[in-house]
Amino acid sequence: MSDDLKAAAQREGSFLRTAKAIAWAFFGVRKDSSYHEDLAKLNPVHVLVAGVAGAALFVLALVLLVRWVIGSGVATG
């Protein structure tokens, strides 16, 4: 593991800030200055965990939405 990666993993960035950055990334709207600030301050381990959790929640929400629509009878003609 390189020294840069070790140093990045030791960052003290908060998980809440990381979750907020991941949410904005999923939405697709980020200021360039905010991106660079997050890149310098966020812990990459937190980013990985928050990204996987966010993707899992997104898929779960889609599955529940589809099940609700099919179960309500709206999807049938």
C-alpha positions in Angstrom: 0.0 0.0 0.0 1.4 3.4 -0.9 2.0 6.1 1.6 -0.6 8.4 0.0 -3.3 5.7 0.3 -2.3 5.1 3.9 -2.5 8.8 4.7 -5.9 9.1 2.9 -7.3 6.2 5.0 -6.2 8.0 8.2 -8.2 11.1 7.4 -10.7 12.1 10.1 -13.5 13.1 7.8 -17.0 12.6 9.3 -19.2 9.8 8.0 -22.1 12.3 7.8 -20.1 14.6 5.4 -19.3 11.5 3.4 -22.9 10.4 3.2 -23.9 13.9 2.1 -21.2 13.8 -0.7 -22.3 10.4 -1.8 -26.0 11.6 -1.9 -25.0 14.5 -4.1 -23.0 12.2 -6.3 -26.0 9.9 -6.8 -28.1 13.0 -7.7 -25.4 14.0 -10.2 -25.0 17.6 -9.1 -21.7 18.7 -7.6 -19.8 21.9 -7.7 -16.2 21.5 -8.9 -14.9 23.3 -5.7 -16.9 21.0 -3.5 -15.6 17.9 -5.3 -12.0 19.0 -4.8 -12.6 19.8 -1.2 -14.2 16.4 -0.6 -11.4 14.7 -2.4 -8.9 16.2 0.0 -10.9 15.7 3.2 -13.0 12.5 2.9 -11.8 9.1 4.1 -11.8 6.7 1.2 -13.0 3.8 3.4 -16.0 5.9 4.4 -16.7 6.7 0.7 -16.6 3.0 -0.2 -19.0 2.0 2.7 -21.4 4.9 2.0 -21.4 4.2 -1.7 -22.2 0.6 -1.3 -24.9 1.4 1.3 -26.4 4.1 -0.9 -26.5 1.7 -3.9 -28.1 -1.0 -1.8 -30.7 1.4 -0.5 -31.4 2.7 -4.0 -32.0 -0.9 -5.3 -34.1 -1.8 -2.3 -36.3 1.3 -2.9 -36.7 0.4 -6.5 -37.7 -3.2 -5.7 -40.2 -2.0 -3.1 -41.7 0.5 -5.5 -42.1 -2.1 -8.3 -43.7 -4.5 -5.8 -46.1 -1.8 -4.6 -47.1 -0.8 -8.1 -47.6 -4.5 -9.2 -49.5 -5.3 -6.0 -51.8 -2.2 -6.3 -53.1 -3.4 -9.7 -52.0 -0.1 -11.4 -49.6 -2.1 -13.7 -52.3 -4.3 -15.1 -54.4 -3.0 -18.0 
